[in-house]
Amino acid sequence: MYRVSVLYGHPENPEEFDSYYEKVHIPLAQRMPGLVRWTLTKPDRQDGEMAGVYLIADLYAETKEKLDEVLASPEGQAAAADVANFATGGATFVFGEEREIDLS
């Protein structure tokens, strides 16, 4: 599985960020063809270099090539362009292949 993690910094107005993200950005981004999973995490504690992250959005596709297609689509481009409309704390995009570790 390949994913992009979007790390949103603390916004100037968290309530406005949350409202815009839920009402505008999620519906816009849900139109992206080819995503197989999408998760959101609001960190409740942080240490080290990643401190200051307000929200983490993880978007998944089967392969790197498929994720590239998702992001290059008109819907992906529209969602990416929308980030500037609400991410007043900045956004960092981190790409990588996810590997699950067997705990048994």
C-alpha positions in Angstrom: 0.0 0.0 0.0 1.3 3.5 -0.9 0.2 6.6 1.0 0.6 10.3 1.3 0.4 11.7 4.8 -0.6 15.4 5.0 0.6 17.0 8.2 -1.3 20.1 8.9 0.3 22.6 11.3 -1.8 24.4 14.0 -4.2 26.7 12.3 -4.8 30.3 13.3 -8.4 29.5 14.1 -8.9 25.8 14.8 -12.7 26.0 14.7 -12.7 27.6 11.2 -10.1 25.0 10.1 -12.3 22.1 11.4 -15.5 23.5 9.9 -13.9 24.1 6.5 -12.2 20.8 6.4 -15.4 18.9 7.2 -17.8 20.9 5.1 -15.7 21.8 2.1 -12.4 20.0 1.8 -13.5 16.4 2.6 -16.4 16.5 0.1 -14.0 18.0 -2.5 -11.3 15.4 -1.9 -13.8 12.5 -1.7 -14.2 13.0 -5.5 -10.6 11.8 -6.1 -10.8 8.6 -8.1 -8.7 5.6 -7.0 -8.3 6.2 -3.3 -8.7 2.9 -1.3 -8.5 4.3 2.2 -8.4 7.7 4.0 -7.8 8.2 7.7 -7.6 11.3 9.9 -5.7 11.6 13.2 -5.7 14.5 15.6 -2.6 14.0 17.8 -3.3 14.4 21.5 0.4 14.5 22.5 3.6 15.1 20.6 7.3 15.0 21.1 10.4 16.0 19.1 10.5 17.2 15.5 6.9 16.6 14.7 5.5 18.7 17.5 3.0 21.3 16.2 1.0 18.9 14.0 -2.7 19.7 14.3 -4.1 17.0 12.0 -2.7 14.1 10.0 -4.6 13.0 6.9 -3.4 9.7 5.3 -4.6 8.9 1.8 -3.9 5.5 0.4 -3.7 3.9 -3.1 -2.6 0.4 -4.1 0.7 1.6 -5.7 2.9 4.7 -6.0 1.8 4.9 -9.7 -1.9 4.8 -8.7 -1.4 7.5 -6.1 0.4 9.6 -8.6 -2.6 9.2 -10.9 -5.0 10.1 -8.1 -3.1 13.3 -7.3 -2.7 14.2 -11.0 -6.4 13.9 -11.8 -8.5 17.1 -12.0 -10.1 16.2 -8.7 -6.7 15.6 -7.1 -5.4 18.9 -8.4 -8.5 20.7 -7.1 -8.1 19.1 -3.6 -4.4 20.1 -3.5 -5.2 23.7 -4.6 -7.9 23.9 -1.9 -5.3 23.3 0.9 -4.2 27.0 0.7 -7.8 28.1 1.5 -7.8 26.7 5.0 -4.3 25.4 6.1 -3.1 28.6 7.8 -0.6 26.6 9.9 0.9 25.1 6.7 0.8 21.6 5.3 3.6 19.1 4.7 3.1 16.2 2.3 5.0 13.0 3.1 4.9 10.1 0.6 5.9 6.5 1.2 5.2 2.8 1.0 3.4 1.5 4.1 4.7 -1.8 5.4 2.7 -3.7 8.0 4.6 -5.6 10.7 3.3 -9.0 11.9 3.0 -8.9 15.7 2.4 -12.6 16.1 
